[in-house]
Amino acid sequence: DQQVKQNSPSLSVQEGRISILNCDYTNSMFDYFLWYKKYPAEGPTFLISISSIKDKNEDGRFTVFLNKSAKHLSLHIVPSQPGDSAVYFCAASVGGSNYKLTFGKGTLLTVNP
Amino acid sequence: EPEVTQTPSHQVTQMGQEVILRCVPISNHLYFYWYRQILGQKVEFLVSFYNNEISEKSEIFDDQFSVERPDGSNFTLKIRSTKLEDSAMYFCASTLQGGYGYTFGSGTRLTVV
């Protein structure tokens, strides 16, 4: 049951360039979307979220775009830094941030100096 | 910055034994969760807890699992009779009402042998 899909298991970018991580979902009931970052031996860390009433949310170097008609969201990191190297998870919920999250499998981002 | 604390970080148990995984959520948070991640797979929802009762649970969370908030600060996950397939990283999380994203703990790696 892959309601949230991250089709790229890994992504490698140069420091200073843009990183674009993609996520697709199938459940049209999802109305809240989040991105988490995870380092080895740590729990996921919340990065940024977006409600389905918006199509863009920005926080510093991180921007999330939501295309509801395509059931697609993306996370842009500009500029990418070596410390951004981690696994990035897309997650979605029905009803908002207090409800259960359905996660994608994650994308390993490597930012090369 | 406030943290969600999980203990132990690693637990090895024999099949059929009971285990209790412990978590101390952030003190003013109201919603509490357990998730797990089997090696190589996605992070999966187990259970959410609000106002001293389970608010939602997944089909993974069968009669072998239980949760408790015994003293207003700890939040525990008990697995009554562990199976090999319960081996996973277990993450506790908490959030405020209307919070933008959960805060996850660093996880407990459970190994059932």
HADDOCK unambig.tbl for C-alpha pairs under 7 A between the chains (distance, minus, plus):
assign (segid A and resid 41 and name CA) (segid B and resid 106 and name CA) 6.72 0.50 0.50
assign (segid A and resid 42 and name CA) (segid B and resid 106 and name CA) 4.38 0.50 0.50
assign (segid A and resid 42 and name CA) (segid B and resid 107 and name CA) 6.83 0.50 0.50
assign (segid A and resid 43 and name CA) (segid B and resid 91 and name CA) 6.85 0.50 0.50
assign (segid A and resid 43 and name CA) (segid B and resid 104 and name CA) 5.46 0.50 0.50
assign (segid A and resid 43 and name CA) (segid B and resid 105 and name CA) 5.34 0.50 0.50
assign (segid A and resid 43 and name CA) (segid B and resid 106 and name CA) 4.13 0.50 0.50
assign (segid A and resid 43 and name CA) (segid B and resid 107 and name CA) 5.98 0.50 0.50
assign (segid A and resid 44 and name CA) (segid B and resid 104 and name CA) 6.01 0.50 0.50
assign (segid A and resid 45 and name CA) (segid B and resid 103 and name CA) 6.78 0.50 0.50
assign (segid A and resid 45 and name CA) (segid B and resid 104 and name CA) 6.73 0.50 0.50
assign (segid A and resid 46 and name CA) (segid B and resid 101 and name CA) 5.86 0.50 0.50
assign (segid A and resid 46 and name CA) (segid B and resid 102 and name CA) 6.77 0.50 0.50
assign (segid A and resid 46 and name CA) (segid B and resid 103 and name CA) 6.93 0.50 0.50
assign (segid A and resid 49 and name CA) (segid B and resid 100 and name CA) 6.86 0.50 0.50
assign (segid A and resid 97 and name CA) (segid B and resid 98 and name CA) 6.49 0.50 0.50
assign (segid A and resid 97 and name CA) (segid B and resid 99 and name CA) 6.28 0.50 0.50
assign (segid A and resid 97 and name CA) (segid B and resid 100 and name CA) 5.82 0.50 0.50
assign (segid A and resid 97 and name CA) (segid B and resid 101 and name CA) 5.83 0.50 0.50
assign (segid A and resid 98 and name CA) (segid B and resid 31 and name CA) 6.93 0.50 0.50
assign (segid A and resid 98 and name CA) (segid B and resid 97 and name CA) 6.59 0.50 0.50
assign (segid A and resid 98 and name CA) (segid B and resid 98 and name CA) 6.51 0.50 0.50
assign (segid A and resid 100 and name CA) (segid B and resid 45 and name CA) 6.53 0.50 0.50
assign (segid A and resid 101 and name CA) (segid B and resid 45 and name CA) 6.70 0.50 0.50
assign (segid A and resid 102 and name CA) (segid B and resid 44 and name CA) 6.96 0.50 0.50
assign (segid A and resid 103 and name CA) (segid B and resid 42 and name CA) 6.48 0.50 0.50
assign (segid A and resid 103 and name CA) (segid B and resid 43 and name CA) 5.95 0.50 0.50
assign (segid A and resid 103 and name CA) (segid B and resid 44 and name CA) 6.95 0.50 0.50
assign (segid A and resid 104 and name CA) (segid B and resid 42 and name CA) 6.22 0.50 0.50
assign (segid A and resid 105 and name CA) (segid B and resid 41 and name CA) 6.46 0.50 0.50
assign (segid A and resid 105 and name CA) (segid B and resid 42 and name CA) 4.56 0.50 0.50
